[in-house]
Amino acid sequence: MKIFKEIKQVPTNFDRFDICEAYYLFFSQWHNGQTSIEYQRLSKMLGYFKPSPLLRTGRDLTPNGFNIYCNLIRKNRKD
């Protein structure tokens, strides 16, 4: 994931929609199976957030949402 190392961490704006989209994408792509905490949070999140069917990659996020998503990956990666 070279792209995430090259992107500078920038301040993000507080926008609930961007936060939900970024966390949804992170949990759906980076969970460790159905027994993981990430999968449990994803399942709980689907009770209040209905993502767009077009939301598939980080490129589908707003710039602010993409920054949040990249920060989540950086914070949770195990290199």
C-alpha positions, -999 to +999 in steps of 0.1 A: +000+000+000+026+025-011-001+052-018-009+056+019+027+061+028+031+089+003+000+108+013+006+134+040-016+135+070-037+166+067-063+181+090-098+169+083-131+187+087-158+174+110-185+161+086-206+132+099-214+120+064-177+119+054-168+102+087-195+075+083-185+068+047-148+065+056-154+043+086-178+021+066-153+017+038-125+010+063-145-016+082-158-033+051-123-036+035-100-041+065-119-064+089-104-096+101-134-119+096-168-122+111-156-125+146-135-094+145-143-061+163-142-043+129-169-066+115-190-061+146-187-023+143-196-026+106-227-046+114-238-021+140-231+008+117-254-006+091-283+000+115-279+038+111-259+043+079-270+031+044-241+034+021-244+042-016-240+011-038-214+031-057-191+033-026-164+008-034-130+024-030-113+054-014-116+072-048-154+073-043-150+094-012-149+132-009-114+146-004-122+150+033-136+115+035-105+101+018-082+118+043-102+103+072-100+069+054-062+072+049-057+082+086-077+051+097-055+029+076-023+045+089-035+042+125-045+005+122-019-010+099+005-035+113+037-032+094 
